[in-house]
Amino acid sequence: MKLKKVGKVLAEGETTGHAHRLLKTEVLEREDGVREFEVGKDGDTLSHEEHGKIDLAPKKYNSDRVIEFDWFNEEAKRVQD
């Protein structure tokens, strides 16, 4: 599967413009929309303007949007931050 570099932003907020951003690590996006990254031996920090910071341990990570199902409208939609 092809990967493309998308910078250090893991996810952007759709309404506020705030972003979940890595301090050092490059994020890659797969063709199916899943984003993945590998934190090196020194670790990294994930930050967000409203949620604060999270220290990440060295390992491979992937991130996909959470899907919720609206039973009244009978449709699936991605959860927004």
mmCIF file of the N, C-alpha and C atoms, coordinates in Angstrom:
data_MODEL
# 
_entry.id   MODEL 
# 
loop_
_atom_site.group_PDB 
_atom_site.id 
_atom_site.type_symbol 
_atom_site.label_atom_id 
_atom_site.label_alt_id 
_atom_site.label_comp_id 
_atom_site.label_asym_id 
_atom_site.label_entity_id 
_atom_site.label_seq_id 
_atom_site.pdbx_PDB_ins_code 
_atom_site.Cartn_x 
_atom_site.Cartn_y 
_atom_site.Cartn_z 
_atom_site.occupancy 
_atom_site.B_iso_or_equiv 
_atom_site.pdbx_formal_charge 
_atom_site.auth_seq_id 
_atom_site.auth_comp_id 
_atom_site.auth_asym_id 
_atom_site.auth_atom_id 
_atom_site.pdbx_PDB_model_num 
ATOM 1   N N  . MET A 1 1  ? 0.850   -1.178 0.000  1.00 0.00 ? 1  MET A N  1 
ATOM 2   C CA . MET A 1 1  ? 0.000   0.000  0.000  1.00 0.00 ? 1  MET A CA 1 
ATOM 3   C C  . MET A 1 1  ? 0.899   1.246  0.000  1.00 0.00 ? 1  MET A C  1 
ATOM 4   N N  . LYS A 1 2  ? 0.538   2.220  -0.807 1.00 0.00 ? 2  LYS A N  1 
ATOM 5   C CA . LYS A 1 2  ? 1.313   3.463  -0.906 1.00 0.00 ? 2  LYS A CA 1 
ATOM 6   C C  . LYS A 1 2  ? 1.125   4.322  0.334  1.00 0.00 ? 2  LYS A C  1 
ATOM 7   N N  . LEU A 1 3  ? 2.204   5.018  0.712  1.00 0.00 ? 3  LEU A N  1 
ATOM 8   C CA . LEU A 1 3  ? 2.175   5.964  1.819  1.00 0.00 ? 3  LEU A CA 1 
ATOM 9   C C  . LEU A 1 3  ? 2.609   7.329  1.320  1.00 0.00 ? 3  LEU A C  1 
ATOM 10  N N  . LYS A 1 4  ? 1.963   8.378  1.835  1.00 0.00 ? 4  LYS A N  1 
ATOM 11  C CA . LYS A 1 4  ? 2.402   9.728  1.495  1.00 0.00 ? 4  LYS A CA 1 
ATOM 12  C C  . LYS A 1 4  ? 2.645   10.502 2.781  1.00 0.00 ? 4  LYS A C  1 
ATOM 13  N N  . LYS A 1 5  ? 3.651   11.365 2.771  1.00 0.00 ? 5  LYS A N  1 
ATOM 14  C CA . LYS A 1 5  ? 3.955   12.200 3.923  1.00 0.00 ? 5  LYS A CA 1 
ATOM 15  C C  . LYS A 1 5  ? 2.908   13.299 4.037  1.00 0.00 ? 5  LYS A C  1 
ATOM 16  N N  . VAL A 1 6  ? 2.444   13.513 5.260  1.00 0.00 ? 6  VAL A N  1 
ATOM 17  C CA . VAL A 1 6  ? 1.463   14.574 5.489  1.00 0.00 ? 6  VAL A CA 1 
ATOM 18  C C  . VAL A 1 6  ? 1.940   15.586 6.522  1.00 0.00 ? 6  VAL A C  1 
ATOM 19  N N  . GLY A 1 7  ? 3.212   15.509 6.894  1.00 0.00 ? 7  GLY A N  1 
ATOM 20  C CA . GLY A 1 7  ? 3.761   16.454 7.868  1.00 0.00 ? 7  GLY A CA 1 
ATOM 21  C C  . GLY A 1 7  ? 3.702   15.917 9.277  1.00 0.00 ? 7  GLY A C  1 
ATOM 22  N N  . LYS A 1 8  ? 3.589   16.800 10.237 1.00 0.00 ? 8  LYS A N  1 
ATOM 23  C CA . LYS A 1 8  ? 3.582   16.408 11.640 1.00 0.00 ? 8  LYS A CA 1 
ATOM 24  C C  . LYS A 1 8  ? 2.183   16.437 12.254 1.00 0.00 ? 8  LYS A C  1 
ATOM 25  N N  . VAL A 1 9  ? 1.169   16.803 11.481 1.00 0.00 ? 9  VAL A N  1 
ATOM 26  C CA . VAL A 1 9  ? -0.210  16.864 11.978 1.00 0.00 ? 9  VAL A CA 1 
ATOM 27  C C  . VAL A 1 9  ? -0.860  15.496 11.852 1.00 0.00 ? 9  VAL A C  1 
ATOM 28  N N  . LEU A 1 10 ? -1.289  14.952 12.998 1.00 0.00 ? 10 LEU A N  1 
ATOM 29  C CA . LEU A 1 10 ? -1.963  13.663 13.001 1.00 0.00 ? 10 LEU A CA 1 
ATOM 30  C C  . LEU A 1 10 ? -3.427  13.824 12.610 1.00 0.00 ? 10 LEU A C  1 
ATOM 31  N N  . ALA A 1 11 ? -4.079  14.852 13.137 1.00 0.00 ? 11 ALA A N  1 
ATOM 32  C CA . ALA A 1 11 ? -5.484  15.103 12.807 1.00 0.00 ? 11 ALA A CA 1 
ATOM 33  C C  . ALA A 1 11 ? -5.795  16.575 13.044 1.00 0.00 ? 11 ALA A C  1 
ATOM 34  N N  . GLU A 1 12 ? -6.663  17.117 12.195 1.00 0.00 ? 12 GLU A N  1 
ATOM 35  C CA . GLU A 1 12 ? -7.091  18.513 12.329 1.00 0.00 ? 12 GLU A CA 1 
ATOM 36  C C  . GLU A 1 12 ? -8.532  18.557 12.790 1.00 0.00 ? 12 GLU A C  1 
ATOM 37  N N  . GLY A 1 13 ? -8.829  19.513 13.660 1.00 0.00 ? 13 GLY A N  1 
ATOM 38  C CA . GLY A 1 13 ? -10.203 19.711 14.091 1.00 0.00 ? 13 GLY A CA 1 
ATOM 39  C C  . GLY A 1 13 ? -11.001 20.353 12.968 1.00 0.00 ? 13 GLY A C  1 
ATOM 40  N N  . GLU A 1 14 ? -12.191 19.827 12.706 1.00 0.00 ? 14 GLU A N  1 
ATOM 41  C CA . GLU A 1 14 ? -12.999 20.338 11.600 1.00 0.00 ? 14 GLU A CA 1 
ATOM 42  C C  . GLU A 1 14 ? -13.655 21.671 11.913 1.00 0.00 ? 14 GLU A C  1 
ATOM 43  N N  . THR A 1 15 ? -13.933 21.921 13.202 1.00 0.00 ? 15 THR A N  1 
ATOM 44  C CA . THR A 1 15 ? -14.650 23.146 13.533 1.00 0.00 ? 15 THR A CA 1 
ATOM 45  C C  . THR A 1 15 ? -13.770 24.227 14.138 1.00 0.00 ? 15 THR A C  1 
ATOM 46  N N  . THR A 1 16 ? -12.748 23.841 14.912 1.00 0.00 ? 16 THR A N  1 
ATOM 47  C CA . THR A 1 16 ? -11.950 24.835 15.622 1.00 0.00 ? 16 THR A CA 1 
ATOM 48  C C  . THR A 1 16 ? -10.674 25.225 14.894 1.00 0.00 ? 16 THR A C  1 
ATOM 49  N N  . GLY A 1 17 ? -10.208 24.369 13.989 1.00 0.00 ? 17 GLY A N  1 
ATOM 50  C CA . GLY A 1 17 ? -8.944  24.618 13.316 1.00 0.00 ? 17 GLY A CA 1 
ATOM 51  C C  . GLY A 1 17 ? -7.738  24.173 14.120 1.00 0.00 ? 17 GLY A C  1 
ATOM 52  N N  . HIS A 1 18 ? -7.966  23.684 15.330 1.00 0.00 ? 18 HIS A N  1 
ATOM 53  C CA . HIS A 1 18 ? -6.877  23.164 16.144 1.00 0.00 ? 18 HIS A CA 1 
ATOM 54  C C  . HIS A 1 18 ? -6.435  21.819 15.596 1.00 0.00 ? 18 HIS A C  1 
ATOM 55  N N  . ALA A 1 19 ? -5.200  21.423 15.927 1.00 0.00 ? 19 ALA A N  1 
ATOM 56  C CA . ALA A 1 19 ? -4.663  20.184 15.371 1.00 0.00 ? 19 ALA A CA 1 
ATOM 57  C C  . ALA A 1 19 ? -3.969  19.350 16.435 1.00 0.00 ? 19 ALA A C  1 
ATOM 58  N N  . HIS A 1 20 ? -4.026  18.031 16.269 1.00 0.00 ? 20 HIS A N  1 
ATOM 59  C CA . HIS A 1 20 ? -3.215  17.107 17.045 1.00 0.00 ? 20 HIS A CA 1 
ATOM 60  C C  . HIS A 1 20 ? -1.895  17.008 16.283 1.00 0.00 ? 20 HIS A C  1 
ATOM 61  N N  . ARG A 1 21 ? -0.825  17.521 16.888 1.00 0.00 ? 21 ARG A N  1 
ATOM 62  C CA . ARG A 1 21 ? 0.445   17.694 16.186 1.00 0.00 ? 21 ARG A CA 1 
ATOM 63  C C  . ARG A 1 21 ? 1.577   17.019 16.950 1.00 0.00 ? 21 ARG A C  1 
ATOM 64  N N  . LEU A 1 22 ? 2.423   16.300 16.193 1.00 0.00 ? 22 LEU A N  1 
ATOM 65  C CA . LEU A 1 22 ? 3.621   15.693 16.759 1.00 0.00 ? 22 LEU A CA 1 
ATOM 66  C C  . LEU A 1 22 ? 4.754   16.697 16.735 1.00 0.00 ? 22 LEU A C  1 
ATOM 67  N N  . LEU A 1 23 ? 5.591   16.658 17.746 1.00 0.00 ? 23 LEU A N  1 
ATOM 68  C CA . LEU A 1 23 ? 6.696   17.600 17.843 1.00 0.00 ? 23 LEU A CA 1 
ATOM 69  C C  . LEU A 1 23 ? 7.831   17.250 16.874 1.00 0.00 ? 23 LEU A C  1 
ATOM 70  N N  . LYS A 1 24 ? 8.193   15.953 16.766 1.00 0.00 ? 24 LYS A N  1 
ATOM 71  C CA . LYS A 1 24 ? 9.363   15.559 15.976 1.00 0.00 ? 24 LYS A CA 1 
ATOM 72  C C  . LYS A 1 24 ? 9.071   14.597 14.828 1.00 0.00 ? 24 LYS A C  1 
ATOM 73  N N  . THR A 1 25 ? 8.036   13.792 14.942 1.00 0.00 ? 25 THR A N  1 
ATOM 74  C CA . THR A 1 25 ? 7.828   12.656 14.039 1.00 0.00 ? 25 THR A CA 1 
ATOM 75  C C  . THR A 1 25 ? 6.977   13.009 12.829 1.00 0.00 ? 25 THR A C  1 
ATOM 76  N N  . GLU A 1 26 ? 7.378   12.524 11.648 1.00 0.00 ? 26 GLU A N  1 
ATOM 77  C CA . GLU A 1 26 ? 6.619   12.691 10.397 1.00 0.00 ? 26 GLU A CA 1 
ATOM 78  C C  . GLU A 1 26 ? 5.466   11.690 10.370 1.00 0.00 ? 26 GLU A C  1 
ATOM 79  N N  . VAL A 1 27 ? 4.298   12.148 9.946  1.00 0.00 ? 27 VAL A N  1 
ATOM 80  C CA . VAL A 1 27 ? 3.119   11.297 9.818  1.00 0.00 ? 27 VAL A CA 1 
ATOM 81  C C  . VAL A 1 27 ? 2.974   10.880 8.359  1.00 0.00 ? 27 VAL A C  1 
ATOM 82  N N  . LEU A 1 28 ? 2.627   9.608  8.142  1.00 0.00 ? 28 LEU A N  1 
ATOM 83  C CA . LEU A 1 28 ? 2.373   9.081  6.807  1.00 0.00 ? 28 LEU A CA 1 
ATOM 84  C C  . LEU A 1 28 ? 0.905   8.689  6.718  1.00 0.00 ? 28 LEU A C  1 
ATOM 85  N N  . GLU A 1 29 ? 0.322   8.844  5.523  1.00 0.00 ? 29 GLU A N  1 
ATOM 86  C CA . GLU A 1 29 ? -1.071  8.465  5.326  1.00 0.00 ? 29 GLU A CA 1 
ATOM 87  C C  . GLU A 1 29 ? -1.166  7.384  4.266  1.00 0.00 ? 29 GLU A C  1 
ATOM 88  N N  . ARG A 1 30 ? -1.910  6.317  4.586  1.00 0.00 ? 30 ARG A N  1 
ATOM 89  C CA . ARG A 1 30 ? -2.135  5.232  3.640  1.00 0.00 ? 30 ARG A CA 1 
ATOM 90  C C  . ARG A 1 30 ? -3.259  5.610  2.686  1.00 0.00 ? 30 ARG A C  1 
ATOM 91  N N  . GLU A 1 31 ? -3.403  4.837  1.614  1.00 0.00 ? 31 GLU A N  1 
ATOM 92  C CA . GLU A 1 31 ? -4.457  5.106  0.627  1.00 0.00 ? 31 GLU A CA 1 
ATOM 93  C C  . GLU A 1 31 ? -5.856  5.015  1.233  1.00 0.00 ? 31 GLU A C  1 
ATOM 94  N N  . ASP A 1 32 ? -6.014  4.216  2.298  1.00 0.00 ? 32 ASP A N  1 
ATOM 95  C CA . ASP A 1 32 ? -7.324  4.053  2.928  1.00 0.00 ? 32 ASP A CA 1 
ATOM 96  C C  . ASP A 1 32 ? -7.619  5.133  3.977  1.00 0.00 ? 32 ASP A C  1 
ATOM 97  N N  . GLY A 1 33 ? -6.709  6.122  4.123  1.00 0.00 ? 33 GLY A N  1 
ATOM 98  C CA . GLY A 1 33 ? -6.930  7.231  5.036  1.00 0.00 ? 33 GLY A CA 1 
ATOM 99  C C  . GLY A 1 33 ? -6.358  7.042  6.425  1.00 0.00 ? 33 GLY A C  1 
ATOM 100 N N  . VAL A 1 34 ? -5.885  5.845  6.731  1.00 0.00 ? 34 VAL A N  1 
ATOM 101 C CA . VAL A 1 34 ? -5.283  5.611  8.040  1.00 0.00 ? 34 VAL A CA 1 
ATOM 102 C C  . VAL A 1 34 ? -3.925  6.297  8.078  1.00 0.00 ? 34 VAL A C  1 
ATOM 103 N N  . ARG A 1 35 ? -3.671  7.004  9.151  1.00 0.00 ? 35 ARG A N  1 
ATOM 104 C CA . ARG A 1 35 ? -2.375  7.670  9.315  1.00 0.00 ? 35 ARG A CA 1 
ATOM 105 C C  . ARG A 1 35 ? -1.519  6.844  10.263 1.00 0.00 ? 35 ARG A C  1 
ATOM 106 N N  . GLU A 1 36 ? -0.220  6.770  9.951  1.00 0.00 ? 36 GLU A N  1 
ATOM 107 C CA . GLU A 1 36 ? 0.687   6.009  10.795 1.00 0.00 ? 36 GLU A CA 1 
ATOM 108 C C  . GLU A 1 36 ? 1.998   6.753  10.956 1.00 0.00 ? 36 GLU A C  1 
ATOM 109 N N  . PHE A 1 37 ? 2.676   6.431  12.056 1.00 0.00 ? 37 PHE A N  1 
ATOM 110 C CA . PHE A 1 37 ? 3.971   7.055  12.331 1.00 0.00 ? 37 PHE A CA 1 
ATOM 111 C C  . PHE A 1 37 ? 4.737   6.165  13.298 1.00 0.00 ? 37 PHE A C  1 
ATOM 112 N N  . GLU A 1 38 ? 6.046   6.334  13.300 1.00 0.00 ? 38 GLU A N  1 
ATOM 113 C CA . GLU A 1 38 ? 6.896   5.565  14.199 1.00 0.00 ? 38 GLU A CA 1 
ATOM 114 C C  . GLU A 1 38 ? 7.718   6.528  15.041 1.00 0.00 ? 38 GLU A C  1 
ATOM 115 N N  . VAL A 1 39 ? 7.505   6.463  16.349 1.00 0.00 ? 39 VAL A N  1 
ATOM 116 C CA . VAL A 1 39 ? 8.230   7.307  17.285 1.00 0.00 ? 39 VAL A CA 1 
ATOM 117 C C  . VAL A 1 39 ? 9.579   6.660  17.578 1.00 0.00 ? 39 VAL A C  1 
ATOM 118 N N  . GLY A 1 40 ? 10.644  7.448  17.437 1.00 0.00 ? 40 GLY A N  1 
ATOM 119 C CA . GLY A 1 40 ? 12.002  6.963  17.655 1.00 0.00 ? 40 GLY A CA 1 
ATOM 120 C C  . GLY A 1 40 ? 12.329  6.745  19.130 1.00 0.00 ? 40 GLY A C  1 
ATOM 121 N N  . LYS A 1 41 ? 13.549  6.326  19.375 1.00 0.00 ? 41 LYS A N  1 
ATOM 122 C CA . LYS A 1 41 ? 13.975  5.924  20.726 1.00 0.00 ? 41 LYS A CA 1 
ATOM 123 C C  . LYS A 1 41 ? 13.893  7.039  21.767 1.00 0.00 ? 41 LYS A C  1 
ATOM 124 N N  . ASP A 1 42 ? 13.909  8.296  21.339 1.00 0.00 ? 42 ASP A N  1 
ATOM 125 C CA . ASP A 1 42 ? 13.822  9.418  22.282 1.00 0.00 ? 42 ASP A CA 1 
ATOM 126 C C  . ASP A 1 42 ? 12.385  9.807  22.620 1.00 0.00 ? 42 ASP A C  1 
ATOM 127 N N  . GLY A 1 43 ? 11.405  9.128  22.013 1.00 0.00 ? 43 GLY A N  1 
ATOM 128 C CA . GLY A 1 43 ? 10.004  9.454  22.255 1.00 0.00 ? 43 GLY A CA 1 
ATOM 129 C C  . GLY A 1 43 ? 9.588   10.717 21.513 1.00 0.00 ? 43 GLY A C  1 
ATOM 130 N N  . ASP A 1 44 ? 8.346   11.110 21.698 1.00 0.00 ? 44 ASP A N  1 
ATOM 131 C CA . ASP A 1 44 ? 7.817   12.321 21.059 1.00 0.00 ? 44 ASP A CA 1 
ATOM 132 C C  . ASP A 1 44 ? 6.662   12.828 21.908 1.00 0.00 ? 44 ASP A C  1 
ATOM 133 N N  . THR A 1 45 ? 6.143   13.982 21.539 1.00 0.00 ? 45 THR A N  1 
ATOM 134 C CA . THR A 1 45 ? 5.014   14.593 22.232 1.00 0.00 ? 45 THR A CA 1 
ATOM 135 C C  . THR A 1 45 ? 3.920   14.903 21.223 1.00 0.00 ? 45 THR A C  1 
ATOM 136 N N  . LEU A 1 46 ? 2.688   14.528 21.562 1.00 0.00 ? 46 LEU A N  1 
ATOM 137 C CA . LEU A 1 46 ? 1.513   14.864 20.779 1.00 0.00 ? 46 LEU A CA 1 
ATOM 138 C C  . LEU A 1 46 ? 0.828   16.005 21.503 1.00 0.00 ? 46 LEU A C  1 
ATOM 139 N N  . SER A 1 47 ? 0.616   17.122 20.798 1.00 0.00 ? 47 SER A N  1 
ATOM 140 C CA . SER A 1 47 ? 0.007   18.283 21.452 1.00 0.00 ? 47 SER A CA 1 
ATOM 141 C C  . SER A 1 47 ? -1.261  18.722 20.734 1.00 0.00 ? 47 SER A C  1 
ATOM 142 N N  . HIS A 1 48 ? -2.112  19.413 21.476 1.00 0.00 ? 48 HIS A N  1 
ATOM 143 C CA . HIS A 1 48 ? -3.354  19.971 20.954 1.00 0.00 ? 48 HIS A CA 1 
ATOM 144 C C  . HIS A 1 48 ? -3.661  21.216 21.784 1.00 0.00 ? 48 HIS A C  1 
ATOM 145 N N  . GLU A 1 49 ? -4.136  22.258 21.158 1.00 0.00 ? 49 GLU A N  1 
ATOM 146 C CA . GLU A 1 49 ? -4.365  23.524 21.829 1.00 0.00 ? 49 GLU A CA 1 
ATOM 147 C C  . GLU A 1 49 ? -5.362  23.422 22.986 1.00 0.00 ? 49 GLU A C  1 
ATOM 148 N N  . GLU A 1 50 ? -6.324  22.509 22.896 1.00 0.00 ? 50 GLU A N  1 
ATOM 149 C CA . GLU A 1 50 ? -7.344  22.392 23.937 1.00 0.00 ? 50 GLU A CA 1 
ATOM 150 C C  . GLU A 1 50 ? -7.121  21.210 24.877 1.00 0.00 ? 50 GLU A C  1 
ATOM 151 N N  . HIS A 1 51 ? -6.490  20.133 24.392 1.00 0.00 ? 51 HIS A N  1 
ATOM 152 C CA . HIS A 1 51 ? -6.352  18.908 25.186 1.00 0.00 ? 51 HIS A CA 1 
ATOM 153 C C  . HIS A 1 51 ? -5.036  18.800 25.933 1.00 0.00 ? 51 HIS A C  1 
ATOM 154 N N  . GLY A 1 52 ? -4.088  19.658 25.667 1.00 0.00 ? 52 GLY A N  1 
ATOM 155 C CA . GLY A 1 52 ? -2.788  19.574 26.313 1.00 0.00 ? 52 GLY A CA 1 
ATOM 156 C C  . GLY A 1 52 ? -1.837  18.653 25.565 1.00 0.00 ? 52 GLY A C  1 
ATOM 157 N N  . LYS A 1 53 ? -0.847  18.099 26.297 1.00 0.00 ? 53 LYS A N  1 
ATOM 158 C CA . LYS A 1 53 ? 0.203   17.294 25.665 1.00 0.00 ? 53 LYS A CA 1 
ATOM 159 C C  . LYS A 1 53 ? 0.186   15.868 26.189 1.00 0.00 ? 53 LYS A C  1 
ATOM 160 N N  . ILE A 1 54 ? 0.583   14.938 25.313 1.00 0.00 ? 54 ILE A N  1 
ATOM 161 C CA . ILE A 1 54 ? 0.719   13.529 25.676 1.00 0.00 ? 54 ILE A CA 1 
ATOM 162 C C  . ILE A 1 54 ? 2.101   13.079 25.231 1.00 0.00 ? 54 ILE A C  1 
ATOM 163 N N  . ASP A 1 55 ? 2.866   12.513 26.160 1.00 0.00 ? 55 ASP A N  1 
ATOM 164 C CA . ASP A 1 55 ? 4.168   11.954 25.815 1.00 0.00 ? 55 ASP A CA 1 
ATOM 165 C C  . ASP A 1 55 ? 3.971   10.567 25.213 1.00 0.00 ? 55 ASP A C  1 
ATOM 166 N N  . LEU A 1 56 ? 4.620   10.314 24.080 1.00 0.00 ? 56 LEU A N  1 
ATOM 167 C CA . LEU A 1 56 ? 4.493   9.038  23.382 1.00 0.00 ? 56 LEU A CA 1 
ATOM 168 C C  . LEU A 1 56 ? 5.778   8.233  23.509 1.00 0.00 ? 56 LEU A C  1 
ATOM 169 N N  . ALA A 1 57 ? 5.630   6.954  23.801 1.00 0.00 ? 57 ALA A N  1 
ATOM 170 C CA . ALA A 1 57 ? 6.759   6.040  23.911 1.00 0.00 ? 57 ALA A CA 1 
ATOM 171 C C  . ALA A 1 57 ? 7.216   5.612  22.520 1.00 0.00 ? 57 ALA A C  1 
ATOM 172 N N  . PRO A 1 58 ? 8.459   5.184  22.391 1.00 0.00 ? 58 PRO A N  1 
ATOM 173 C CA . PRO A 1 58 ? 8.956   4.706  21.107 1.00 0.00 ? 58 PRO A CA 1 
ATOM 174 C C  . PRO A 1 58 ? 8.215   3.443  20.662 1.00 0.00 ? 58 PRO A C  1 
ATOM 175 N N  . LYS A 1 59 ? 7.571   3.483  19.501 1.00 0.00 ? 59 LYS A N  1 
ATOM 176 C CA . LYS A 1 59 ? 6.905   2.341  18.865 1.00 0.00 ? 59 LYS A CA 1 
ATOM 177 C C  . LYS A 1 59 ? 6.190   2.829  17.612 1.00 0.00 ? 59 LYS A C  1 
ATOM 178 N N  . LYS A 1 60 ? 5.571   1.898  16.889 1.00 0.00 ? 60 LYS A N  1 
ATOM 179 C CA . LYS A 1 60 ? 4.773   2.252  15.711 1.00 0.00 ? 60 LYS A CA 1 
ATOM 180 C C  . LYS A 1 60 ? 3.333   2.496  16.156 1.00 0.00 ? 60 LYS A C  1 
ATOM 181 N N  . TYR A 1 61 ? 2.730   3.543  15.587 1.00 0.00 ? 61 TYR A N  1 
ATOM 182 C CA . TYR A 1 61 ? 1.349   3.901  15.892 1.00 0.00 ? 61 TYR A CA 1 
ATOM 183 C C  . TYR A 1 61 ? 0.567   4.011  14.586 1.00 0.00 ? 61 TYR A C  1 
ATOM 184 N N  . ASN A 1 62 ? -0.751  3.813  14.664 1.00 0.00 ? 62 ASN A N  1 
ATOM 185 C CA . ASN A 1 62 ? -1.613  4.183  13.543 1.00 0.00 ? 62 ASN A CA 1 
ATOM 186 C C  . ASN A 1 62 ? -2.879  4.807  14.109 1.00 0.00 ? 62 ASN A C  1 
ATOM 187 N N  . SER A 1 63 ? -3.507  5.628  13.300 1.00 0.00 ? 63 SER A N  1 
ATOM 188 C CA . SER A 1 63 ? -4.666  6.381  13.752 1.00 0.00 ? 63 SER A CA 1 
ATOM 189 C C  . SER A 1 63 ? -5.703  6.425  12.645 1.00 0.00 ? 63 SER A C  1 
ATOM 190 N N  . ASP A 1 64 ? -6.916  6.060  13.004 1.00 0.00 ? 64 ASP A N  1 
ATOM 191 C CA . ASP A 1 64 ? -8.032  6.142  12.070 1.00 0.00 ? 64 ASP A CA 1 
ATOM 192 C C  . ASP A 1 64 ? -9.150  6.882  12.788 1.00 0.00 ? 64 ASP A C  1 
ATOM 193 N N  . ARG A 1 65 ? -9.976  7.544  12.056 1.00 0.00 ? 65 ARG A N  1 
ATOM 194 C CA . ARG A 1 65 ? -11.091 8.270  12.655 1.00 0.00 ? 65 ARG A CA 1 
ATOM 195 C C  . ARG A 1 65 ? -12.115 7.283  13.194 1.00 0.00 ? 65 ARG A C  1 
ATOM 196 N N  . VAL A 1 66 ? -12.764 7.659  14.283 1.00 0.00 ? 66 VAL A N  1 
ATOM 197 C CA . VAL A 1 66 ? -13.821 6.845  14.868 1.00 0.00 ? 66 VAL A CA 1 
ATOM 198 C C  . VAL A 1 66 ? -15.101 7.099  14.093 1.00 0.00 ? 66 VAL A C  1 
ATOM 199 N N  . ILE A 1 67 ? -15.820 6.019  13.807 1.00 0.00 ? 67 ILE A N  1 
ATOM 200 C CA . ILE A 1 67 ? -17.092 6.103  13.084 1.00 0.00 ? 67 ILE A CA 1 
ATOM 201 C C  . ILE A 1 67 ? -18.230 5.889  14.079 1.00 0.00 ? 67 ILE A C  1 
ATOM 202 N N  . GLU A 1 68 ? -19.261 6.731  13.983 1.00 0.00 ? 68 GLU A N  1 
ATOM 203 C CA . GLU A 1 68 ? -20.449 6.498  14.800 1.00 0.00 ? 68 GLU A CA 1 
ATOM 204 C C  . GLU A 1 68 ? -21.642 6.299  13.869 1.00 0.00 ? 68 GLU A C  1 
ATOM 205 N N  . PHE A 1 69 ? -22.612 5.511  14.328 1.00 0.00 ? 69 PHE A N  1 
ATOM 206 C CA . PHE A 1 69 ? -23.788 5.257  13.501 1.00 0.00 ? 69 PHE A CA 1 
ATOM 207 C C  . PHE A 1 69 ? -24.971 6.002  14.086 1.00 0.00 ? 69 PHE A C  1 
ATOM 208 N N  . ASP A 1 70 ? -25.622 6.798  13.252 1.00 0.00 ? 70 ASP A N  1 
ATOM 209 C CA . ASP A 1 70 ? -26.814 7.546  13.630 1.00 0.00 ? 70 ASP A CA 1 
ATOM 210 C C  . ASP A 1 70 ? -28.018 6.685  13.270 1.00 0.00 ? 70 ASP A C  1 
ATOM 211 N N  . TRP A 1 71 ? -28.635 6.076  14.282 1.00 0.00 ? 71 TRP A N  1 
ATOM 212 C CA . TRP A 1 71 ? -29.738 5.142  14.037 1.00 0.00 ? 71 TRP A CA 1 
ATOM 213 C C  . TRP A 1 71 ? -30.983 5.843  13.516 1.00 0.00 ? 71 TRP A C  1 
ATOM 214 N N  . PHE A 1 72 ? -31.206 7.102  13.872 1.00 0.00 ? 72 PHE A N  1 
ATOM 215 C CA . PHE A 1 72 ? -32.398 7.819  13.407 1.00 0.00 ? 72 PHE A CA 1 
ATOM 216 C C  . PHE A 1 72 ? -32.299 8.147  11.920 1.00 0.00 ? 72 PHE A C  1 
ATOM 217 N N  . ASN A 1 73 ? -31.118 8.570  11.474 1.00 0.00 ? 73 ASN A N  1 
ATOM 218 C CA . ASN A 1 73 ? -30.923 8.898  10.062 1.00 0.00 ? 73 ASN A CA 1 
ATOM 219 C C  . ASN A 1 73 ? -30.374 7.720  9.262  1.00 0.00 ? 73 ASN A C  1 
ATOM 220 N N  . GLU A 1 74 ? -30.068 6.613  9.956  1.00 0.00 ? 74 GLU A N  1 
ATOM 221 C CA . GLU A 1 74 ? -29.531 5.409  9.330  1.00 0.00 ? 74 GLU A CA 1 
ATOM 222 C C  . GLU A 1 74 ? -28.312 5.709  8.464  1.00 0.00 ? 74 GLU A C  1 
ATOM 223 N N  . GLU A 1 75 ? -27.332 6.362  9.073  1.00 0.00 ? 75 GLU A N  1 
ATOM 224 C CA . GLU A 1 75 ? -26.096 6.666  8.364  1.00 0.00 ? 75 GLU A CA 1 
ATOM 225 C C  . GLU A 1 75 ? -24.899 6.625  9.304  1.00 0.00 ? 75 GLU A C  1 
ATOM 226 N N  . ALA A 1 76 ? -23.774 6.283  8.753  1.00 0.00 ? 76 ALA A N  1 
ATOM 227 C CA . ALA A 1 76 ? -22.516 6.287  9.509  1.00 0.00 ? 76 ALA A CA 1 
ATOM 228 C C  . ALA A 1 76 ? -21.785 7.581  9.182  1.00 0.00 ? 76 ALA A C  1 
ATOM 229 N N  . LYS A 1 77 ? -21.136 8.130  10.197 1.00 0.00 ? 77 LYS A N  1 
ATOM 230 C CA . LYS A 1 77 ? -20.362 9.341  9.964  1.00 0.00 ? 77 LYS A CA 1 
ATOM 231 C C  . LYS A 1 77 ? -19.154 9.335  10.882 1.00 0.00 ? 77 LYS A C  1 
ATOM 232 N N  . ARG A 1 78 ? -18.111 10.041 10.465 1.00 0.00 ? 78 ARG A N  1 
ATOM 233 C CA . ARG A 1 78 ? -16.892 10.134 11.260 1.00 0.00 ? 78 ARG A CA 1 
ATOM 234 C C  . ARG A 1 78 ? -17.115 11.102 12.420 1.00 0.00 ? 78 ARG A C  1 
ATOM 235 N N  . VAL A 1 79 ? -16.565 10.741 13.569 1.00 0.00 ? 79 VAL A N  1 
ATOM 236 C CA . VAL A 1 79 ? -16.626 11.605 14.740 1.00 0.00 ? 79 VAL A CA 1 
ATOM 237 C C  . VAL A 1 79 ? -15.673 12.771 14.531 1.00 0.00 ? 79 VAL A C  1 
ATOM 238 N N  . GLN A 1 80 ? -16.127 13.972 14.866 1.00 0.00 ? 80 GLN A N  1 
ATOM 239 C CA . GLN A 1 80 ? -15.294 15.162 14.705 1.00 0.00 ? 80 GLN A CA 1 
ATOM 240 C C  . GLN A 1 80 ? -14.809 15.627 16.055 1.00 0.00 ? 80 GLN A C  1 
ATOM 241 N N  . ASP A 1 81 ? -13.634 16.239 16.063 1.00 0.00 ? 81 ASP A N  1 
ATOM 242 C CA . ASP A 1 81 ? -13.048 16.755 17.294 1.00 0.00 ? 81 ASP A CA 1 
ATOM 243 C C  . ASP A 1 81 ? -13.607 18.119 17.595 1.00 0.00 ? 81 ASP A C  1 
# 
